[in-house]
């Protein structure tokens, strides 16, 4: 493990960079290029600026441009038939070209510096000191989680490293990493305030417990829980229930505006944006060419996602009695469908949007949809003030309450089978979606598992969650999922006074996801620098 040596020069340089890029007013008692690192821990403004710099690196809407995770699974496709997502889907990625690497030890180092400094040097009042310590632990925990879900076990480094330290650290085991993340979450939760008692966008007790819920759900899942130990599922269920028992969060009533109305009742942790200081391209990257001022759509929903949305009566489109009409396929679906999907003939951005082959925005046209659908979820249809793929400032919701309910339902079902609490969690989400019929009581564990997985699919769609679910469930390598599968869209053309619907293949070639790909390659440069880092097999 690294030593406890001070890194004053590092802190001073970091602080100068933060101050120069910050709009926050700071007392000018020190010259910006003569900042004493010890001064950071004696000045509340400087301490907060250091912490804010760690927050600033959290991925959000700008996590991948073009966006990747949604476009390499069964949710969406970027317009066209080439580009980074298609390269990944073809299996053409490696230790030198993993297109969404997250070897985030620069962020870990910042958190380590902050935690050491605030615990050993800070003269702030205890309440504020503890809150900031809790926030730093939360940020370190979520950074480690995002690495572990990619690479498996990674080195756990908790103190700032100095050049005199042994930098050839080894990887910790997956078990050790998840145990560390859970411990960090528990310690953070004990220090953090509740929702409403701190500034929006900062970590809270609920955020730390919610991250613990997510981490334990992953740890209990098939990729890691190879013996299907029910105790892991029970721990995940209890972690989700701890968030529910806070009674600080609720499902937001307007399903269309969950991602538009900032810091609403459902938000547990969000990455904040505000124009012009920090903005993203969500709106510009969703709309068709005729609206988006030359920016083609980056996430066109696949037919498989469209088919996953249930009818308003709660039945799937292939179930008897659902009322689904293949000749009128967009009638009678649940509210989430209309909140997420722009289909042929729907109202969008103040006009009727067509996607049929005869329309200028239709399937097959350059820089337009290649699936027959456009994205509505999270899109501000009134926003016209963007250019060059920017100009949006919706907050990125990293964790919301619906995920916690889904976490609980999945973990409880896997631990003990379906019960009234599982039904209650799912019914709350489905009722918000306008589904009129509650779930029945005669549902098997296997059937409930399928139902829960489909609910995660539609509820969390286009939120960069699905790809990781397919991996943790260890089904991504199945031929019906991501290995050998070619996903589809809907070619719609005029037929008399109606429409002809024809399912068409979107992917130019079969997807490739082999078993060794469940753990991504550690970046080649890191392997070269550290001889004790063992690469994941077959990379």
C-alpha positions, 0 to 999 in steps of 0.5 A, spaced: 500 500 500 502 507 498 505 511 504 502 516 508 507 522 505 504 529 503 503 531 496 503 538 497 505 540 490 500 536 487 495 539 491 497 546 490 497 545 482 490 542 482 488 547 486 490 553 482 487 549 476 480 549 480 481 556 482 482 558 475 477 555 472 472 556 477 467 562 477 466 562 485 469 568 488 475 566 493 478 571 498 484 574 495 489 573 501 493 568 497 496 569 490 493 564 485 500 561 483 502 561 490 497 557 494 499 553 500 496 546 500 495 547 507 491 553 506 486 549 503 484 545 509 483 552 513 479 555 508 471 553 507 471 556 500 478 552 498 476 546 501 469 546 497 472 548 491 477 542 491 471 537 493 467 540 487 473 539 482 472 531 484 464 532 483 466 535 476 469 529 473 463 525 474 460 522 467 453 524 465 450 526 459 457 527 456 459 520 457 460 518 450 460 522 444 457 519 440 453 515 446 455 508 447 452 504 452 445 505 449 447 503 442 451 497 443 445 493 446 438 492 445 435 499 446 438 504 440 442 505 434 446 511 432 444 514 425 447 510 420 451 503 419 458 505 422 462 509 427 464 507 434 458 503 437 458 498 431 466 497 431 464 495 438 458 490 436 463 487 431 468 485 437 473 490 434 475 492 441 482 491 445 486 493 450 489 499 446 482 501 443 477 500 449 472 505 447 469 507 454 475 506 458 474 508 465 481 507 469 479 513 473 485 513 478 486 520 477 479 521 480 481 516 486 487 520 487 484 527 488 479 523 493 484 520 497 488 527 497 481 530 499 480 525 505 487 525 508 487 532 508 480 533 511 481 528 516 488 530 518 489 538 517 482 541 516 480 546 521 473 547 519 467 545 524 466 538 525 459 538 522 461 541 515 468 537 515 464 530 516 459 532 511 465 533 506 468 527 508 462 523 507 461 526 500 468 524 498 467 517 500 461 517 496 465 519 490 471 515 491 466 509 492 462 510 485 468 511 482 471 504 484 464 501 482 464 504 475 471 501 474 469 494 478 463 493 473 468 494 467 474 490 469 473 486 475 478 486 481 482 493 481 487 495 485 484 498 492 488 505 493 486 509 499 492 514 500 495 518 496 501 515 492 508 519 492 514 517 487 517 514 493 512 509 494 511 502 491 507 504 485 507 497 482 500 495 486 496 489 484 489 488 483 485 486 489 479 481 488 472 482 486 470 480 493 475 485 496 473 491 491 465 490 493 466 489 500 470 496 500 465 499 496 460 497 501 464 499 507 465 506 503 458 507 502 456 505 509 461 510 512 459 516 507 451 514 509 453 515 517 456 522 515 452 525 510 445 529 511 438 527 508 435 530 502 433 537 503 439 539 508 444 540 503 445 543 496 442 540 490 447 535 486 451 534 492 451 527 495 446 525 501 445 519 506 440 517 501 445 517 495 450 513 499 445 508 501 442 507 494 449 506 491 450 501 496 444 498 493 446 498 486 453 495 488 450 489 492 445 488 487 451 487 482 455 483 487 449 478 488 448 477 480 450 471 476 456 474 473 459 475 480 455 470 484 456 464 481 454 459 486 447 463 487 448 465 494 441 467 496 445 471 502 447 476 497 441 477 494 438 478 501 443 483 503 441 487 496 434 487 498 435 489 505 440 495 502 434 497 497 429 497 503 434 501 507 433 507 502 425 506 501 425 506 509 428 513 509 421 515 506 425 521 503 424 519 495 417 518 491 416 516 484 415 523 480 408 523 478 409 526 471 413 520 467 414 524 461 418 530 465 422 525 470 429 527 466 427 534 465 424 537 472 431 538 476 432 535 483 424 532 483 422 528 488 425 521 484 432 524 484 437 521 489 443 523 485 444 527 479 450 530 475 448 538 475 448 542 468 447 549 467 448 553 461 453 556 459 458 554 464 456 546 463 452 544 457 451 537 453 448 535 447 442 531 449 436 535 445 441 536 439 443 528 439 436 526 439 432 530 434 431 529 426 435 533 421 430 537 420 429 540 427 437 539 429 440 544 425 445 539 422 446 534 428 443 527 426 440 523 431 445 519 436 439 514 439 434 511 435 430 506 439 430 499 436 424 495 435 425 490 440 425 496 445 418 498 442 416 491 443 418 491 450 413 496 452 406 493 455 399 495 454 396 500 458 392 493 461 399 491 463 399 485 458 405 484 454 404 485 446 404 478 445 400 476 451 393 473 450 387 479 451 392 484 451 389 488 445 395 489 441 393 490 434 399 489 429 396 494 424 395 499 429 401 498 433 402 504 437 395 505 440 394 503 447 401 502 450 403 504 457 405 512 459 412 510 458 412 508 451 409 515 449 414 518 454 420 515 451 419 513 443 417 518 437 413 514 432 410 515 425 405 520 426 406 522 433 406 529 435 414 532 437 417 538 437 410 542 436 409 538 429 407 531 427 413 527 426 413 522 420 418 516 420 415 513 414 420 511 408 416 517 404 418 522 409 424 527 409 425 524 416 424 517 414 427 511 415 433 510 410 434 518 409 441 520 411 442 523 418 435 521 420 432 515 423 435 508 421 430 504 426 423 508 424 423 511 431 426 517 434 428 518 442 423 523 446 425 521 453 429 526 456 428 531 450 426 538 451 422 539 445 421 546 446 429 547 446 431 550 440 437 554 443 443 549 441 448 549 436 454 544 434 451 538 438 451 543 445 446 547 448 442 543 453 442 543 461 438 537 463 441 534 469 443 527 468 440 523 473 445 517 476 440 514 481 433 515 481 427 512 486 424 507 481 431 504 480 431 502 488 424 499 487 426 495 481 433 493 485 428 491 491 423 487 487 429 483 483 433 482 490 427 479 494 424 475 488 431 472 487 432 471 495 425 468 497 421 468 491 415 473 489 411 476 495 407 482 496 412 486 497 415 485 490 408 486 487 408 492 491 414 495 488 413 493 481 405 496 482 408 502 484 412 503 478 407 500 473 401 505 476 405 511 475 406 508 468 398 508 467 397 501 467 390 499 470 391 492 473 395 490 479 400 484 478 396 477 480 399 473 486 400 466 482 406 468 479 412 463 479 419 466 481 421 465 473 416 469 471 417 474 476 424 474 474 422 475 466 417 481 468 422 484 473 427 484 467 422 487 462 420 492 467 428 495 468 428 495 460 422 499 459 423 504 465 430 505 465 431 505 458 436 510 454 439 511 461 445 507 460 443 502 465 441 496 460 448 494 457 450 493 464 444 489 466 445 484 460 452 483 463 451 482 470 445 477 469 451 474 464 446 473 458 450 478 454 453 472 450 447 468 449 445 468 441 438 471 442 442 477 446 448 480 444 452 474 440 450 473 433 444 477 434 442 483 429 437 487 431 431 491 428 427 497 426 420 498 423 420 500 415 413 504 415 410 505 408 404 508 405 399 503 404 392 506 401 389 510 407 393 506 412 400 504 413 404 498 411 409 495 417 415 491 415 420 489 420 427 490 418 434 488 420 438 495 422 445 492 424 450 491 418 452 484 421 451 480 427 453 482 434 459 479 437 460 478 445 464 472 447 464 470 454 471 473 455 468 480 454 464 480 460 471 483 463 473 489 459 481 489 458 485 493 462 488 499 458 494 497 455 498 503 457 497 501 465 499 494 464 506 497 461 507 501 466 505 496 472 508 489 471 504 487 477 497 488 473 495 482 471 490 483 464 484 480 464 484 473 460 484 473 452 485 480 452 
